[in-house]
């Protein structure tokens, strides 16, 4: 178990400086997605695996308003590095409809592009019997937008129709990871007990009964309760699951490693787990990115009781074996409060900055419950906040946009001086090009 110290930036000030848009992208650095002038969000963005310098965007827009609820249309589009929407995408329509169900609010939470199409996951919320019901879904689409008939029911899978004896919801962060043979690992929470588990599917969307307990694995950290926030990994590197673990006397952020068969990796951390604790704080690891040298870049948040619950952002690095990387902040997680009054600070996602000798870019949100605004930050390779980022400030913000809270596909980093962030402008889905 790693003991951590609280690190708070005290000189950020009450007003963060404004980030500059890259005006060479779309219209003055902002691509307002051009479908029918509807309200909504761009919920995620990923690099295209089949077309260099192109990006796949997931978004949702208001289709019609009932009272209640509003109904949303979920879509994929493809854009280029200049911020132009590809009109030939999805068989010449320019967009791909991705509604998980016939009615309700469909929201795309993640995308994986394959050689011949897309694997997409998200939620659909509808009104049933006077109550809102949210159901988790996966779907597979061919490159032309047609459903893959070999997956689920005509390309769509309601996870709660797999034949489990209980219902589940997707975890809050990255919920799915795709394997080379088309199999899928899903991070889920049992609705009745809040137990965290991994569900393993085969390439057709059926439970892989050869995996652990008939296709499922309960996430445990010794005898402690475990909250799963997300998962990531590959066939070769193994599966990383992360979130928090706790007992009556302790609360820790945690990263655990499993092999493809669902067995804990004894060489990672201590018995397969790396716990991160800080006195008086409850840290949650919300995102993990594997770096080129196999180290693990962690992002998330921690809450503490200080005149009410205050949430501070966290960022840190583990070695490939799950031990703290002592070259980053002395082996400790860095906690930051963006200004003296903010109480909802968190990093959604981070990545190394291109051609920068180890600097790290992070995207998140901060402020108070009434003014939770977008934040971009930069760190040096030793874990210190980089005050050369914005004329003496390590963090910046925007006053005319919001960022998607996606924790696995919040932004992409096309060039050393630019990031593209999914979000909204004036309640319209938007991709924001920021100079970094």
C-alpha positions as CSV (number, residue, x, y, z in Angstrom):
1,X,0.0,0.0,0.0
2,X,1.4,3.4,-1.0
3,X,0.9,6.3,1.4
4,X,0.4,9.6,-0.3
5,X,0.5,13.3,0.6
6,X,-2.0,15.9,-0.4
7,X,-0.6,18.3,-2.9
8,X,-2.7,21.4,-3.7
9,X,-1.8,24.2,-6.1
10,X,-2.3,27.3,-4.1
11,X,-1.4,29.9,-6.7
12,X,-3.8,29.1,-9.4
13,X,-6.1,31.9,-8.3
14,X,-9.8,32.3,-8.5
15,X,-9.8,33.0,-12.2
16,X,-8.0,30.6,-14.5
17,X,-6.6,32.1,-17.8
18,X,-8.5,31.4,-21.0
19,X,-7.3,28.8,-23.4
20,X,-6.8,29.9,-27.1
21,X,-8.6,28.3,-29.9
22,X,-6.7,27.0,-32.9
23,X,-8.4,29.1,-35.6
24,X,-7.2,26.9,-38.4
25,X,-9.7,24.3,-37.3
26,X,-13.3,24.5,-38.6
27,X,-14.8,28.0,-37.8
28,X,-12.5,29.9,-35.4
29,X,-11.4,26.6,-33.7
30,X,-14.9,25.3,-33.0
31,X,-16.8,22.7,-35.1
32,X,-20.5,23.0,-34.2
33,X,-21.8,19.8,-35.5
34,X,-24.2,20.7,-38.3
35,X,-27.2,18.4,-38.0
36,X,-30.6,20.2,-37.9
37,X,-29.6,22.8,-35.4
38,X,-30.5,20.6,-32.4
39,X,-29.2,20.7,-28.9
40,X,-26.9,18.0,-27.5
41,X,-23.3,16.9,-26.9
42,X,-20.3,15.4,-28.6
43,X,-19.8,12.7,-26.1
44,X,-16.5,11.1,-27.3
45,X,-13.8,11.4,-30.0
46,X,-11.2,8.8,-31.1
47,X,-8.5,8.6,-33.8
48,X,-9.6,6.7,-36.8
49,X,-7.7,3.3,-37.2
50,X,-8.4,3.1,-40.9
51,X,-7.9,6.6,-42.1
52,X,-4.8,8.6,-40.8
53,X,-5.5,12.2,-39.7
54,X,-9.2,11.4,-39.3
55,X,-11.3,11.2,-36.2
56,X,-14.5,9.4,-35.2
57,X,-16.9,11.4,-33.1
58,X,-19.9,10.1,-31.1
59,X,-22.7,12.6,-30.4
60,X,-26.3,12.8,-29.4
61,X,-28.9,15.4,-30.3
62,X,-32.4,16.2,-29.2
63,X,-34.8,14.6,-31.6
64,X,-38.1,15.8,-30.1
65,X,-39.2,17.0,-26.8
66,X,-41.9,15.3,-24.8
67,X,-42.8,16.1,-21.3
68,X,-41.1,14.0,-20.0
69,X,-38.6,13.0,-21.3
70,X,-36.6,14.5,-24.2
71,X,-35.7,11.9,-26.9
72,X,-32.2,11.9,-28.4
73,X,-30.7,10.7,-31.6
74,X,-27.2,9.2,-31.3
75,X,-24.8,9.3,-34.2
76,X,-21.2,8.7,-35.4
77,X,-19.5,11.1,-37.8
78,X,-16.0,11.3,-39.2
79,X,-14.0,14.5,-39.4
80,X,-10.6,15.4,-40.7
81,X,-7.8,17.4,-39.1
82,X,-9.1,20.6,-40.5
83,X,-12.5,20.2,-38.8
84,X,-14.5,19.2,-41.9
85,X,-17.2,16.5,-41.7
86,X,-16.6,13.7,-44.2
87,X,-19.8,13.7,-46.4
88,X,-18.9,10.2,-47.7
89,X,-18.9,8.5,-44.3
90,X,-21.3,5.6,-43.8
91,X,-22.1,4.9,-47.4
92,X,-22.4,8.6,-48.4
93,X,-24.8,9.8,-45.8
94,X,-22.2,11.7,-43.7
95,X,-23.4,10.2,-40.4
96,X,-24.3,6.9,-38.9
97,X,-27.3,6.5,-36.7
98,X,-26.6,4.5,-33.5
99,X,-29.8,4.3,-31.6
100,X,-29.7,1.5,-29.0
101,X,-33.5,1.2,-28.7
102,X,-36.6,2.4,-30.6
103,X,-37.5,5.0,-27.9
104,X,-35.7,7.0,-25.2
105,X,-32.4,8.7,-24.8
106,X,-29.5,6.9,-26.5
107,X,-26.0,8.1,-25.5
108,X,-22.8,6.8,-27.0
109,X,-20.2,6.4,-24.2
110,X,-17.4,4.6,-26.2
111,X,-16.3,3.6,-29.7
112,X,-13.7,1.1,-31.0
113,X,-13.0,1.2,-34.7
114,X,-12.3,-2.2,-36.3
115,X,-11.0,-3.0,-39.8
116,X,-14.5,-3.3,-41.2
117,X,-16.7,-1.2,-38.9
118,X,-17.4,0.0,-35.4
119,X,-18.0,-1.5,-31.9
120,X,-20.0,1.0,-29.8
121,X,-21.3,1.0,-26.3
122,X,-23.6,3.2,-24.3
123,X,-26.9,3.6,-22.5
124,X,-30.6,4.1,-23.4
125,X,-32.9,5.7,-20.8
126,X,-36.7,5.5,-21.3
127,X,-39.8,6.1,-19.2
128,X,-41.4,2.9,-18.1
129,X,-44.3,2.6,-15.6
130,X,-43.8,6.2,-14.5
131,X,-40.0,5.7,-13.8
132,X,-36.9,6.2,-15.8
133,X,-35.1,3.0,-16.7
134,X,-31.5,3.0,-18.0
135,X,-30.3,-0.1,-19.9
136,X,-26.8,-0.8,-21.1
137,X,-26.2,-1.7,-24.7
138,X,-23.5,-2.8,-27.2
139,X,-23.7,-2.6,-30.9
140,X,-21.6,-3.5,-34.0
141,X,-21.9,-1.6,-37.2
142,X,-20.3,-2.2,-40.6
143,X,-18.4,0.6,-42.2
144,X,-21.4,1.5,-44.3
145,X,-23.6,2.0,-41.3
146,X,-25.5,-1.3,-41.6
147,X,-25.9,-3.5,-38.5
148,X,-23.6,-6.5,-38.1
149,X,-26.1,-9.4,-38.2
150,X,-23.6,-11.7,-36.6
151,X,-23.6,-9.8,-33.3
152,X,-26.5,-9.7,-30.8
153,X,-29.9,-9.2,-32.2
154,X,-29.3,-7.7,-35.7
155,X,-26.2,-5.9,-34.5
156,X,-27.4,-4.7,-31.1
157,X,-27.1,-6.3,-27.7
158,X,-29.1,-5.4,-24.5
159,X,-26.6,-6.6,-21.9
160,X,-29.5,-7.3,-19.5
161,X,-30.8,-9.9,-21.9
162,X,-27.6,-12.1,-21.7
163,X,-29.3,-14.5,-19.3
164,X,-27.8,-13.3,-16.1
165,X,-29.8,-13.7,-12.9
166,X,-29.5,-10.0,-12.1
167,X,-29.5,-6.7,-13.9
168,X,-26.4,-4.5,-14.4
169,X,-25.3,-1.0,-15.4
170,X,-22.1,-0.1,-17.2
171,X,-19.4,1.3,-15.0
172,X,-18.9,5.1,-15.0
173,X,-15.6,5.2,-16.9
174,X,-14.3,3.1,-19.8
175,X,-16.8,0.2,-19.8
176,X,-15.6,-2.1,-22.6
177,X,-12.4,-3.3,-24.2
178,X,-12.3,-5.3,-27.4
179,X,-10.0,-8.4,-27.9
180,X,-8.3,-9.4,-31.1
181,X,-10.7,-12.3,-31.7
182,X,-13.7,-10.0,-31.4
183,X,-14.4,-11.0,-27.8
184,X,-15.4,-8.3,-25.3
185,X,-14.7,-7.5,-21.7
186,X,-17.4,-5.4,-20.0
187,X,-17.1,-3.6,-16.7
188,X,-20.5,-3.6,-14.9
189,X,-22.2,-3.0,-11.5
190,X,-24.9,-5.2,-10.2
191,X,-28.0,-3.0,-9.6
192,X,-29.2,-5.1,-6.6
193,X,-25.9,-5.3,-4.6
194,X,-23.5,-2.8,-6.1
195,X,-21.0,-5.6,-6.6
196,X,-18.5,-4.9,-9.4
197,X,-17.9,-7.5,-12.0
198,X,-16.4,-8.2,-15.4
199,X,-18.6,-9.9,-18.1
200,X,-16.9,-11.7,-21.0
201,X,-18.6,-12.1,-24.3
202,X,-17.6,-14.0,-27.4
203,X,-17.5,-12.4,-30.9
204,X,-21.2,-13.0,-31.4
205,X,-22.3,-11.2,-28.3
206,X,-23.0,-14.3,-26.2
207,X,-21.6,-15.0,-22.7
208,X,-18.3,-16.8,-22.9
209,X,-19.1,-19.6,-20.5
210,X,-15.5,-20.7,-20.4
211,X,-14.5,-17.5,-18.6
212,X,-14.4,-17.8,-14.8
213,X,-18.0,-18.2,-13.4
214,X,-20.0,-18.9,-16.6
215,X,-18.8,-15.7,-18.2
216,X,-18.5,-13.4,-15.2
217,X,-15.9,-12.5,-12.6
218,X,-16.6,-10.6,-9.4
219,X,-13.9,-8.0,-8.8
220,X,-12.3,-8.5,-5.3
221,X,-9.3,-7.0,-3.6
222,X,-8.7,-9.5,-0.8
223,X,-11.6,-9.1,1.7
224,X,-12.2,-5.5,0.9
225,X,-15.2,-4.1,-1.1
226,X,-14.2,-2.9,-4.5
227,X,-15.8,-0.2,-6.7
228,X,-14.9,-0.7,-10.4
229,X,-14.8,2.6,-12.3
230,X,-13.3,1.4,-15.6
231,X,-11.1,-1.1,-17.4
232,X,-8.7,-1.2,-20.3
233,X,-6.2,-3.6,-21.8
234,X,-5.2,-5.9,-24.7
235,X,-4.7,-9.6,-25.3
236,X,-0.9,-9.1,-25.0
237,X,-0.7,-6.7,-22.0
238,X,-3.6,-8.1,-19.9
239,X,-6.6,-6.5,-18.4
240,X,-6.3,-3.5,-16.1
241,X,-9.3,-2.7,-13.9
242,X,-9.4,0.4,-11.7
243,X,-11.4,2.4,-9.2
244,X,-11.4,2.2,-5.4
245,X,-11.3,-0.4,-2.7
246,X,-12.4,0.1,0.9
247,X,-13.1,-1.5,4.3
248,X,-14.4,-0.1,7.6
249,X,-11.0,1.4,8.3
250,X,-9.4,2.2,4.9
251,X,-10.2,3.7,1.5
252,X,-7.8,3.5,-1.4
253,X,-7.6,4.1,-5.1
254,X,-6.8,0.8,-6.8
255,X,-5.4,-0.6,-10.0
256,X,-5.6,-4.4,-10.5
257,X,-4.2,-6.5,-13.3
258,X,-5.7,-9.8,-14.7
259,X,-4.8,-12.1,-17.6
260,X,-7.2,-12.9,-20.3
261,X,-8.5,-15.9,-18.4
262,X,-9.5,-13.7,-15.5
263,X,-6.6,-14.6,-13.1
264,X,-4.9,-11.9,-11.1
265,X,-1.3,-11.2,-12.2
266,X,0.9,-12.0,-9.1
267,X,3.8,-9.9,-10.5
268,X,1.7,-6.6,-10.5
269,X,1.7,-4.5,-7.4
270,X,1.1,-6.7,-4.4
271,X,-0.6,-9.9,-5.4
272,X,-2.2,-8.3,-8.5
273,X,-3.3,-5.0,-6.8
274,X,-1.8,-1.6,-6.4
275,X,-3.5,0.4,-3.7
276,X,-3.1,4.2,-3.3
277,X,-4.0,5.8,0.0
278,X,-4.0,9.3,1.4
279,X,-5.0,10.2,4.9
280,X,-8.3,12.0,5.1
281,X,-9.0,11.5,1.4
282,X,-11.0,9.0,-0.7
283,X,-9.2,8.7,-4.0
284,X,-10.8,7.1,-7.1
285,X,-8.8,6.1,-10.1
286,X,-11.0,7.0,-13.0
287,X,-8.7,6.5,-16.0
288,X,-5.6,4.6,-16.9
289,X,-3.5,5.0,-20.0
290,X,-0.6,2.6,-20.8
291,X,2.3,4.7,-22.0
292,X,4.8,3.7,-24.7
293,X,7.3,2.5,-22.1
294,X,4.5,0.4,-20.4
295,X,4.2,2.8,-17.4
296,X,0.6,3.6,-16.3
297,X,-0.7,7.2,-16.3
298,X,-3.5,7.6,-13.8
299,X,-6.2,10.2,-13.6
300,X,-9.2,10.8,-11.4
301,X,-10.3,12.6,-8.3
302,X,-10.5,12.3,-4.5
303,X,-13.1,13.7,-2.1
304,X,-12.6,14.8,1.5
305,X,-14.8,16.3,4.2
306,X,-13.7,20.0,4.6
307,X,-16.7,22.2,5.3
308,X,-18.7,19.8,3.2
309,X,-17.4,17.4,0.5
310,X,-14.6,18.8,-1.6
311,X,-13.4,17.0,-4.6
312,X,-9.8,17.5,-5.8
313,X,-8.2,16.2,-9.1
314,X,-5.5,13.6,-9.0
315,X,-2.8,12.5,-11.5
316,X,0.0,10.0,-11.1
317,X,2.2,7.3,-12.7
318,X,2.8,3.7,-11.9
319,X,5.7,1.6,-13.2
320,X,4.7,-1.4,-15.5
321,X,4.8,-3.7,-12.4
322,X,2.3,-1.6,-10.5
323,X,4.8,0.1,-8.2
324,X,4.8,3.9,-7.8
325,X,7.1,5.7,-10.4
326,X,9.4,7.7,-8.2
327,X,10.4,9.9,-11.1
328,X,6.9,11.4,-11.1
329,X,6.2,13.5,-8.0
330,X,8.5,11.4,-5.9
331,X,6.3,8.3,-6.4
332,X,3.2,10.1,-5.0
333,X,-0.1,10.9,-6.6
334,X,-0.4,14.7,-7.2
335,X,-3.7,16.2,-5.9
336,X,-4.7,19.6,-7.1
337,X,-7.5,22.0,-6.2
338,X,-7.9,24.4,-9.1
339,X,-8.8,27.4,-7.0
340,X,-9.6,28.2,-3.4
341,X,-13.4,28.0,-3.8
342,X,-13.7,25.0,-6.1
343,X,-15.1,21.8,-4.8
344,X,-15.6,19.6,-7.9
345,X,-12.2,19.3,-9.5
346,X,-11.3,16.2,-11.5
347,X,-9.2,15.1,-14.5
348,X,-11.2,13.1,-17.1
349,X,-8.2,12.0,-19.2
350,X,-4.5,12.7,-19.8
351,X,-1.9,11.9,-22.4
352,X,1.8,12.7,-23.0
353,X,2.3,15.8,-25.1
354,X,3.9,15.1,-28.4
355,X,7.5,16.4,-28.9
356,X,7.7,17.8,-25.4
357,X,10.3,15.8,-23.5
358,X,7.8,14.1,-21.2
359,X,5.2,16.8,-20.5
360,X,1.6,15.6,-19.8
361,X,-1.6,17.2,-20.9
362,X,-4.8,16.7,-18.9
363,X,-8.4,17.6,-19.6
364,X,-11.1,17.8,-16.9
365,X,-13.5,20.0,-15.1
366,X,-13.5,22.1,-12.0
367,X,-15.3,24.8,-10.0
368,X,-18.3,24.7,-7.7
369,X,-21.5,22.8,-8.0
370,X,-23.0,25.8,-9.7
371,X,-20.2,26.6,-12.1
372,X,-18.4,23.4,-13.1
373,X,-16.2,24.6,-16.0
374,X,-13.8,23.0,-18.4
375,X,-10.1,22.8,-17.4
376,X,-6.9,21.9,-19.4
377,X,-3.6,21.4,-17.5
378,X,0.0,20.5,-18.2
379,X,2.5,18.7,-16.0
380,X,6.3,18.4,-16.3
381,X,7.7,14.9,-16.5
382,X,8.6,15.0,-12.8
383,X,5.0,15.5,-11.9
384,X,5.1,19.2,-11.1
385,X,2.5,21.5,-12.5
386,X,4.0,23.3,-15.6
387,X,3.6,27.0,-15.0
388,X,5.1,27.8,-18.4
389,X,1.9,26.4,-20.0
390,X,-0.1,29.6,-19.9
391,X,2.1,32.5,-18.9
392,X,2.7,31.5,-15.3
393,X,-0.4,29.2,-14.9
394,X,-0.4,25.4,-15.2
395,X,-4.2,25.3,-15.9
396,X,-6.6,27.1,-18.2
397,X,-10.3,27.2,-19.0
398,X,-12.9,28.3,-21.5
399,X,-15.9,30.6,-20.9
400,X,-17.9,29.6,-24.0
401,X,-17.9,25.8,-24.0
402,X,-18.2,22.6,-21.9
403,X,-16.2,19.4,-22.1
404,X,-17.7,15.9,-22.2
405,X,-17.0,14.1,-18.9
406,X,-15.9,11.0,-20.9
407,X,-13.0,9.2,-19.2
408,X,-11.7,7.2,-22.1
409,X,-12.3,9.3,-25.2
410,X,-12.6,12.9,-24.0
411,X,-10.0,14.3,-26.4
412,X,-7.3,13.5,-29.1
413,X,-3.9,15.0,-29.6
414,X,-3.2,15.3,-33.3
415,X,-0.1,17.6,-33.2
416,X,2.2,18.9,-30.5
417,X,0.4,22.2,-30.4
418,X,-3.2,21.1,-30.6
419,X,-5.9,19.0,-28.8
420,X,-9.4,18.3,-30.1
421,X,-11.9,18.0,-27.2
422,X,-15.5,16.6,-27.3
423,X,-18.1,18.8,-25.8
424,X,-20.7,21.4,-26.5
425,X,-21.1,25.1,-27.3
426,X,-24.4,26.9,-26.6
427,X,-26.0,23.4,-26.0
428,X,-24.9,22.2,-29.4
429,X,-22.6,19.2,-30.0
430,X,-19.1,20.5,-30.7
431,X,-15.5,19.6,-31.2
432,X,-13.1,22.2,-29.7
433,X,-9.6,22.8,-31.1
434,X,-7.3,24.2,-28.4
435,X,-3.8,25.4,-28.7
436,X,-1.4,23.7,-26.2
